[in-house]
């Protein structure tokens, strides 16, 4: 490698590291998953100078993946098109083996059944890397070149590192949504508890007024009021136990 080639390679790697750093910063601030995935595709496209990039999400309880985000695909692809998650699919094979899958020449690829969608878009070479998750692999990040390209080790490692950052960002968003749901649940429970306490206090107040109206003196009031509170206490025990009996 001459000095010019060495400098070009160094500039390329420096640019990729810069884009990875930009995406890492963006991933910490992003609040919407669709916006995060689109930005991931856009920056990868810039980093590798490849027009077609997409993120595939593994659909729960299904043997296929949805094109969740992408750049430069024809209308009707992003959000609608699906790819197989099985071993005859390039992205599916990556998902199942948990390893990057490089297809330098799609026309001569005999390991997989190349989807018609990729052929229609003129894809000649591709790389699939796994977007991992806590509960299993989340999906795949795929770059598709319209000209034949030999992806080197540095490019493949860059894509996998990029997918790892994306994976961490997705997990952060999922955890944030779970915490928000828990907060909403606690707020609902606190509101329900407050409502029940107010109802109980209203019942106690009504008992006090009714007992007072029918009592001859303070001793009679105290005895009658205690009995009624005891009945109210037993009723609450039955309600809390959820017993299917008449109250």
C-alpha positions as CSV (number, residue, x, y, z in Angstrom):
1,X,0.0,0.0,0.0
2,X,1.5,3.3,-1.1
3,X,1.3,6.5,1.0
4,X,-1.7,7.8,-0.9
5,X,-3.6,4.6,-0.4
6,X,-2.6,4.5,3.2
7,X,-3.8,8.1,3.7
8,X,-7.1,7.3,2.0
9,X,-7.7,4.3,4.2
10,X,-6.8,6.3,7.3
11,X,-9.3,9.0,6.3
12,X,-12.0,6.4,5.6
13,X,-11.6,4.8,9.0
14,X,-11.4,8.2,10.7
15,X,-14.7,9.2,9.0
16,X,-16.4,6.0,10.1
17,X,-15.3,6.5,13.7
18,X,-16.6,10.0,13.6
19,X,-20.0,8.9,12.3
20,X,-20.1,6.1,15.0
21,X,-19.4,8.7,17.6
22,X,-22.2,11.0,16.2
23,X,-24.7,8.2,16.3
24,X,-23.7,7.2,19.8
25,X,-24.4,10.8,21.0
26,X,-27.7,10.8,19.1
27,X,-28.7,7.5,20.5
28,X,-28.4,8.8,24.1
29,X,-30.8,11.7,23.3
30,X,-33.4,10.0,21.0
31,X,-36.8,9.4,22.4
32,X,-38.6,7.8,19.4
33,X,-37.7,4.4,18.0
34,X,-38.7,5.1,14.4
35,X,-36.6,8.3,14.4
36,X,-33.6,6.5,15.9
37,X,-33.7,3.7,13.3
38,X,-34.0,6.1,10.4
39,X,-31.0,8.1,11.7
40,X,-29.1,4.9,12.1
41,X,-29.7,4.0,8.4
42,X,-28.9,7.5,7.2
43,X,-25.6,7.7,8.9
44,X,-24.5,4.2,7.9
45,X,-25.4,5.1,4.3
46,X,-23.1,8.1,4.6
47,X,-20.3,6.2,6.4
48,X,-20.0,3.5,3.8
49,X,-21.2,5.5,0.8
50,X,-23.9,2.9,0.2
51,X,-27.3,4.0,-1.0
52,X,-29.5,1.2,0.4
53,X,-29.6,0.6,4.1
54,X,-32.4,-1.0,6.2
55,X,-33.1,-2.2,9.7
56,X,-35.2,-5.4,10.0
57,X,-37.1,-6.1,13.2
58,X,-37.9,-9.7,14.2
59,X,-41.6,-10.0,14.5
60,X,-42.7,-11.8,17.8
61,X,-43.9,-15.4,17.3
62,X,-43.3,-15.2,13.6
63,X,-40.6,-16.6,11.3
64,X,-40.1,-13.3,9.5
65,X,-38.7,-9.8,9.9
66,X,-40.3,-6.4,9.0
67,X,-38.4,-3.6,7.3
68,X,-38.8,-1.2,10.2
69,X,-36.6,1.6,8.8
70,X,-34.5,2.3,5.8
71,X,-33.2,4.8,3.3
72,X,-33.6,5.0,-0.5
73,X,-36.0,2.1,-0.9
74,X,-39.0,2.3,-3.2
75,X,-42.3,3.4,-1.7
76,X,-44.2,0.6,0.0
77,X,-41.0,-1.2,1.3
78,X,-40.3,0.5,4.7
79,X,-43.0,-0.5,7.2
80,X,-44.5,-3.1,4.9
81,X,-42.0,-5.5,3.3
82,X,-40.9,-8.6,5.2
83,X,-38.0,-11.0,4.9
84,X,-37.7,-14.6,6.1
85,X,-36.0,-15.2,9.5
86,X,-34.9,-18.7,8.4
87,X,-31.5,-20.1,7.3
88,X,-32.1,-19.7,3.6
89,X,-32.5,-15.9,4.1
90,X,-29.2,-13.8,4.3
91,X,-30.6,-11.7,7.2
92,X,-32.3,-14.7,8.8
93,X,-29.0,-16.7,8.7
94,X,-27.2,-13.8,10.4
95,X,-30.0,-13.7,13.0
96,X,-29.8,-17.4,13.8
97,X,-26.0,-17.7,13.8
98,X,-25.5,-14.4,15.6
99,X,-22.6,-13.6,13.2
100,X,-22.1,-11.1,10.4
101,X,-23.0,-12.4,7.0
102,X,-21.2,-11.0,3.9
103,X,-22.4,-11.6,0.4
104,X,-19.8,-10.0,-1.9
105,X,-21.6,-11.2,-5.1
106,X,-25.3,-11.8,-4.9
107,X,-25.5,-13.3,-8.4
108,X,-23.2,-16.1,-7.3
109,X,-24.6,-16.6,-3.8
110,X,-25.6,-20.2,-3.4
111,X,-26.1,-20.3,0.4
112,X,-29.4,-18.3,0.3
113,X,-32.5,-17.6,-1.6
114,X,-32.1,-13.9,-2.5
115,X,-35.4,-12.0,-2.0
116,X,-36.9,-10.6,-5.2
117,X,-37.1,-7.2,-3.5
118,X,-33.3,-7.0,-3.4
119,X,-33.0,-8.1,-7.0
120,X,-35.6,-5.5,-8.1
121,X,-33.5,-2.8,-6.4
122,X,-30.4,-3.9,-8.2
123,X,-28.5,-5.2,-5.2
124,X,-25.1,-6.7,-6.0
125,X,-23.5,-7.1,-2.6
126,X,-24.7,-7.0,1.0
127,X,-23.7,-7.3,4.6
128,X,-26.0,-8.3,7.5
129,X,-25.1,-7.8,11.1
130,X,-27.2,-8.7,14.2
131,X,-28.9,-6.1,16.4
132,X,-28.9,-8.0,19.7
133,X,-31.2,-7.7,22.7
134,X,-31.5,-8.8,26.4
135,X,-34.2,-11.3,25.6
136,X,-32.7,-12.5,22.3
137,X,-31.7,-10.9,19.0
138,X,-33.9,-7.9,18.1
139,X,-33.3,-7.8,14.4
140,X,-30.7,-7.1,11.7
141,X,-28.9,-4.1,10.2
142,X,-28.4,-4.6,6.5
143,X,-26.4,-2.6,3.9
144,X,-27.1,-3.3,0.2
145,X,-24.7,-2.1,-2.5
146,X,-25.9,-1.6,-6.1
147,X,-22.4,-2.3,-7.4
148,X,-20.2,-5.3,-6.6
149,X,-18.2,-4.6,-3.4
150,X,-15.8,-6.7,-1.4
151,X,-16.6,-5.6,2.2
152,X,-13.4,-5.8,4.3
153,X,-13.0,-6.7,7.9
154,X,-12.8,-3.1,9.1
155,X,-16.2,-2.3,7.4
156,X,-17.8,-5.5,8.8
157,X,-16.5,-4.7,12.3
158,X,-17.7,-1.1,12.0
159,X,-21.2,-2.3,11.1
160,X,-21.3,-4.7,14.0
161,X,-20.1,-2.0,16.5
162,X,-22.7,0.3,15.0
163,X,-25.4,-2.4,15.5
164,X,-24.3,-2.9,19.1
165,X,-24.7,0.8,19.8
166,X,-28.2,0.6,18.2
167,X,-29.0,-2.4,20.3
168,X,-28.1,-0.5,23.5
169,X,-30.2,2.4,22.4
170,X,-33.2,0.2,21.7
171,X,-32.9,-1.5,25.1
172,X,-32.7,1.9,26.8
173,X,-36.0,3.0,25.1
174,X,-37.7,-0.3,26.0
175,X,-36.6,0.1,29.6
176,X,-37.8,3.7,29.6
177,X,-41.2,2.7,28.3
178,X,-41.5,0.0,30.9
179,X,-40.7,2.5,33.7
180,X,-43.2,5.0,32.2
181,X,-45.9,2.2,32.2
182,X,-45.0,1.4,35.8
183,X,-45.3,5.0,36.9
184,X,-48.7,5.3,35.2
185,X,-49.8,2.0,36.9
186,X,-48.7,3.4,40.3
187,X,-50.5,6.7,39.7
188,X,-53.7,4.8,38.8
189,X,-53.4,2.6,42.0
190,X,-52.7,5.7,44.1
191,X,-55.8,7.4,42.7
192,X,-57.9,4.3,43.3
193,X,-56.6,4.1,46.9
194,X,-57.3,7.7,47.6
195,X,-60.8,7.2,46.2
196,X,-61.4,4.2,48.4
197,X,-60.1,6.0,51.5
198,X,-62.4,8.9,50.9
199,X,-65.3,6.6,50.5
200,X,-64.4,4.8,53.7
201,X,-64.1,8.1,55.6
202,X,-67.5,9.1,54.2
203,X,-69.0,5.9,55.5
204,X,-67.5,6.4,58.9
205,X,-68.8,9.9,59.0
206,X,-72.3,8.7,58.0
207,X,-72.2,6.0,60.7
208,X,-71.2,8.6,63.3
209,X,-74.1,10.9,62.4
210,X,-76.6,8.1,62.3
211,X,-75.4,6.6,65.6
212,X,-75.4,10.0,67.3
213,X,-79.0,10.6,66.2
214,X,-80.3,7.4,67.8
215,X,-78.1,7.4,71.0
216,X,-79.5,8.4,74.4
217,X,-76.1,9.3,75.9
218,X,-72.3,9.1,75.2
219,X,-72.0,5.6,76.6
220,X,-74.7,4.3,74.4
221,X,-73.2,6.1,71.4
222,X,-69.7,4.7,72.1
223,X,-71.0,1.1,72.4
224,X,-73.2,1.3,69.2
225,X,-70.5,3.1,67.2
226,X,-67.9,0.5,68.1
227,X,-70.2,-2.3,67.0
228,X,-70.9,-0.6,63.7
229,X,-67.1,0.0,63.1
230,X,-66.5,-3.7,63.8
231,X,-69.1,-4.7,61.2
232,X,-67.5,-2.3,58.7
233,X,-64.1,-3.8,59.5
234,X,-65.3,-7.4,58.9
235,X,-67.0,-6.2,55.6
236,X,-63.7,-4.8,54.4
237,X,-61.9,-8.1,55.2
238,X,-64.4,-10.0,53.1
239,X,-64.0,-7.5,50.2
240,X,-60.2,-7.7,50.4
241,X,-60.2,-11.5,50.4
242,X,-62.4,-11.6,47.3
243,X,-64.6,-14.3,48.7
244,X,-67.7,-15.1,46.6
245,X,-70.1,-14.8,49.4
246,X,-72.9,-12.4,50.3
247,X,-71.8,-9.4,52.2
